[in-house]
Amino acid sequence: MKFTDLEIIEPILRALEDEGYESPTPIQEQTIPVSLEGRDVLGLAQTGTGKTAAFAVPTLQTLAKNIQNGRNRKIRALVLTPTRELGTQVYESFENYGHYLPLRSTVIFGEQAKENKSMH
């Protein structure tokens, strides 16, 4: 199977090719078509199997279908990660796979607020 068999739009296919992707991994092959249908997906796979592309590619394609121009742009996708490192990796993947799309993304890190509990 090839990425072209998954009905991915040309700008994303070009970006995947730039990244050196040749064919989808099993989790990508199973989840991308289902996600593109608008259905929910829950996947489990080992590190290095392409999970990020499995959800980023259909997310970008869905966003690309409904691009809004002008000043009233809104947040249309939110990805939460448990660590800064994973957040950075996901952000970079969205940037790479969406390179040829007129979409913007950002990564935000937060910390838990710490209360000052000094005794008087």
C-alpha positions, 0 to 999 in steps of 0.5 A: 500500500502507498500513501496515495491509496489512502486518499491523502491530498497532494500537498500532504503527500508532497510533504510526506515525500519530503520527510522520506515516507514511502509507505504507511505503517500498519497504524497509519494504514488502519487509522488514516482512512477511518479518521478521514471519514470523521470517525473517532479512533483509538490506537495503540502502538509501540514507539517509532511506528508512526502514531503522530502521522496517523492522527496528524495527517487526517487532522491537517487534511480535515483542516485544509478542507475548511480553511478560513481566511480573514481576521475571524480565524479560530482555533480548530484543533487542540492536541494535548500531550503529557510532556514538553518533549512530546509536545515539541515532536507533535508540533514539528510533525504538524509543521512538516506534514502541513508545510504546503498548506496555508495553516498555522500552528503553535506549541504552548508549554505550561506549568502548574501554578505553585502556591506560596504557603509561608507561615506567619 
